[in-house]
């Protein structure tokens, strides 16, 4: 069993990466070395995980963002590059907008 470094209501950061908590609606896990993967949307590059998870109706985006930021802090050295703080800020902002839109569309 991997050591839990951080946990909130939906997410766990362990020594190897990020996973959903046991009582989460769906199972998800990704390794620490994948934290800084990127995606391009509308010509802008973002960190992929916040944007990707924002599109899922079962994800509490604020809980994910909290866990993602903790993972960046606690797992530093397990991913290859330094965090680009401007890209992180933009990624979290667009993730919040996507999550809000996803929630509104799922209620329609």
C-alpha positions as CSV (number, residue, x, y, z in Angstrom):
1,X,0.0,0.0,0.0
2,X,1.3,3.4,-1.0
3,X,1.7,6.1,1.7
4,X,-1.1,8.8,1.5
5,X,0.5,12.3,1.5
6,X,-2.8,14.2,1.2
7,X,-6.5,13.5,1.0
8,X,-9.7,15.4,0.6
9,X,-13.3,14.2,0.0
10,X,-12.7,13.0,-3.6
11,X,-8.9,12.7,-4.2
12,X,-5.8,11.2,-2.7
13,X,-2.2,12.2,-3.4
14,X,0.1,9.3,-2.6
15,X,3.8,8.8,-3.2
16,X,3.2,7.6,-6.8
17,X,0.5,10.0,-8.0
18,X,-3.1,11.1,-7.8
19,X,-6.1,8.8,-7.4
20,X,-9.8,9.0,-6.5
21,X,-10.8,8.4,-2.9
22,X,-12.5,5.0,-2.2
23,X,-16.0,6.5,-2.1
24,X,-15.7,8.6,-5.3
25,X,-18.2,8.0,-8.1
26,X,-15.6,6.8,-10.5
27,X,-12.1,5.4,-10.3
28,X,-9.2,7.5,-11.7
29,X,-5.5,7.4,-11.2
30,X,-2.4,9.0,-12.9
31,X,1.2,8.8,-12.1
32,X,3.3,11.7,-10.7
33,X,5.5,11.8,-13.8
34,X,2.3,12.7,-15.8
35,X,1.3,15.8,-13.7
36,X,2.6,18.3,-16.1
37,X,1.2,16.9,-19.3
38,X,-0.2,19.6,-21.5
39,X,-3.1,20.1,-23.9
40,X,-3.8,22.9,-26.4
41,X,-7.2,24.5,-26.6
42,X,-8.0,27.4,-28.8
43,X,-4.3,27.9,-29.5
44,X,-3.4,28.2,-25.8
45,X,-1.4,25.5,-24.0
46,X,-2.7,24.4,-20.5
47,X,-1.8,21.7,-18.1
48,X,-4.0,18.8,-19.2
49,X,-5.2,17.2,-15.9
50,X,-7.3,20.2,-14.6
51,X,-8.8,20.8,-18.0
52,X,-9.5,17.1,-18.6
53,X,-11.1,16.5,-15.2
54,X,-13.2,19.6,-15.5
55,X,-15.1,17.9,-18.3
56,X,-16.3,15.1,-16.1
57,X,-19.6,15.7,-14.4
58,X,-18.7,13.6,-11.3
59,X,-15.6,15.6,-10.5
60,X,-15.7,18.3,-7.8
61,X,-13.3,20.6,-9.6
62,X,-12.3,22.5,-6.5
63,X,-11.4,19.3,-4.7
64,X,-9.4,18.2,-7.8
65,X,-7.6,21.6,-8.0
66,X,-6.7,21.3,-4.3
67,X,-5.3,17.8,-4.8
68,X,-3.6,18.7,-8.0
69,X,-1.8,21.7,-6.4
70,X,-0.8,19.5,-3.4
71,X,0.5,16.9,-5.8
72,X,2.7,19.5,-7.5
73,X,4.0,20.5,-4.2
74,X,4.5,17.1,-2.6
75,X,5.7,15.2,-5.6
76,X,8.2,17.7,-6.9
77,X,11.1,15.8,-8.4
78,X,8.9,13.0,-9.7
79,X,7.9,15.0,-12.8
80,X,10.4,16.3,-15.3
81,X,10.0,20.1,-15.6
82,X,9.5,23.0,-13.2
83,X,5.9,24.2,-12.9
84,X,5.1,27.1,-15.2
85,X,3.1,29.3,-12.7
86,X,1.4,31.4,-15.4
87,X,0.3,28.2,-17.2
88,X,-0.9,26.7,-14.0
89,X,-3.0,29.8,-13.2
90,X,-4.5,29.8,-16.7
91,X,-5.1,26.1,-16.5
92,X,-7.0,26.3,-13.2
93,X,-9.0,29.3,-14.5
94,X,-10.1,27.5,-17.7
95,X,-10.8,24.3,-15.7
96,X,-13.2,26.2,-13.5
97,X,-15.0,27.7,-16.5
98,X,-15.2,24.3,-18.2
99,X,-16.5,22.7,-15.0
100,X,-19.2,25.4,-14.6
101,X,-20.3,24.9,-18.3
102,X,-20.3,21.1,-17.9
103,X,-22.5,21.4,-14.8
104,X,-24.9,23.7,-16.5
105,X,-25.2,21.5,-19.6
106,X,-25.7,18.4,-17.5
107,X,-28.7,20.0,-15.8
108,X,-30.3,20.9,-19.1
